[in-house]
Amino acid sequence: MRRALSALDAARWGGPALLAAIAGVALAGCNQVGTATLTFWDVVFSLVIFFFWMMFIWIFIAIFADIFRRNDLSGGWKVIWLVVLVVLPFLGALIYTLFRPKMTVQDVQHLTQTEAAMRAASNVSVADELAKLVQLRDGGAITVPEYEALKKRLMA
């Protein structure tokens, strides 16, 4: 009878119930908040609260930056989103995250520009750059010491 009861207790304390029990014990250690004593659990609880505040603030910074950066929103819609975020902070952040398109036209433009720049940079070789430097030196656009300095920097 005792073994069956312990297996039942183990099943009952699995998952969310175990997490709630641990949280209850951890928070019970903070029963002296506001007094002159500072316990270990007071410090842990304060660090957890600080972490969530920093996370909350960073989410707002990211959403505000995204709202101001987007070209597909008019000024009126930007103001509406900002008001929603200020009046209903947590709910407004969730609503904005849900309604923001996964890929905007502006995002596609940035991706294509980045890919084009990477392709252009990969097509340039050191030999091409040296040939350009020789042409500039022979044409008189740069002096021989400038040529040598640029060549040395290119070879490094």
Stockholm file with secondary structure:
# STOCKHOLM 1.0

chainA/1-156         MRRALSALDAARWGGPALLAAIAGVALAGCNQVGTATLTFWDVVFSLVIFFFWMMFIWIFIAIFADIFRRNDLSGGWKVIWLVVLVVLPFLGALIYTLFRPKMTVQDVQHLTQTEAAMRAASNVSVADELAKLVQLRDGGAITVPEYEALKKRLMA
#=GR chainA/1-156 SS CHHHHHHHHHHHTSTHHHHHHHHHHHHHTTTTTTSSCCCHHHHHHHHHHHHHHHHHHHHHHHHHHHHHHCSSSCHHHHHHHHHHHHHSHHHHHHHHHHHSCSSCHHHHHHHHHHHHHHHHHHHCCHHHHHHHHHHHHHHTSSCHHHHHHHHHHHHC
#=GC SS_cons         CHHHHHHHHHHHTSTHHHHHHHHHHHHHTTTTTTSSCCCHHHHHHHHHHHHHHHHHHHHHHHHHHHHHHCSSSCHHHHHHHHHHHHHSHHHHHHHHHHHSCSSCHHHHHHHHHHHHHHHHHHHCCHHHHHHHHHHHHHHTSSCHHHHHHHHHHHHC
//
